[in-house]
């Protein structure tokens, strides 16, 4: 997506939905910056990014079983 497309998308989201996307840490760096800028434009505080801890969830070991 182009920056213009992302700006348009983020401008259409509700405050709480945009805040969740920013906090999720799932956006690419450029998208993260544009989403945060949209929150600032609205006067909404930018939340800290939550990083998933893979060790807490358990590492994916695959679908294979050793016999």
N, C-alpha and C positions, 0 to 999 in steps of 0.2 A: 504494500500500500504506500502511496505517496504521503508526504507530510500533510498536504492539503486534505487528503481523504481522512487521515487520522484526526486532524483538527476538527473536521466536520463531524466525525463519529463521536469524539469526546465531548463536543459541545452539545450533543443530543442526549447524552447520558444524564441521569439524575445524580445529584451530589453524592449520595451514599454509594451508588453503583460505581461511580468514577473513583471514589475514595477506596473502595474495596479493590478495584483493579490496580491502583497505584500501590496499595499496601501488599498485594499478593506477591510482588516480585516477579510476576510472570510475563511482564512486558519487556520488549527489546529496549535497549538503552535510549534510542531516539524516541520511541513511543512513550517511554517512562517520562522523559523530559517534557514532551508535549502535553501529556496528561497532567503532570504536576503544574505546568504553566496554566492549564485551564482551571485547575483548582485555585491557584493564586488569583487568576482573573476574577473568579467568582467570590473571592474572599473566604474560601474554605481552607482550613489548615491542612497542609500536606502531611500525611501520616508517614511514620517510618516504614521502610520496606521490611516485611517479614520474610526471613530466609528459612526455607524448610530444612530441617535437620534430618538428613537421610538416615543417620545412625539411629535416631530416636524412632524412626518408622521401621527400621530394619532394612538392611540392604537387600535388593532384589537378587535372588540367587539363581533365577532361571526356572525353566519348566522341566528340566531333565531330572530323572531319578536314577541314581546309581544302584545297580543290582549286584 
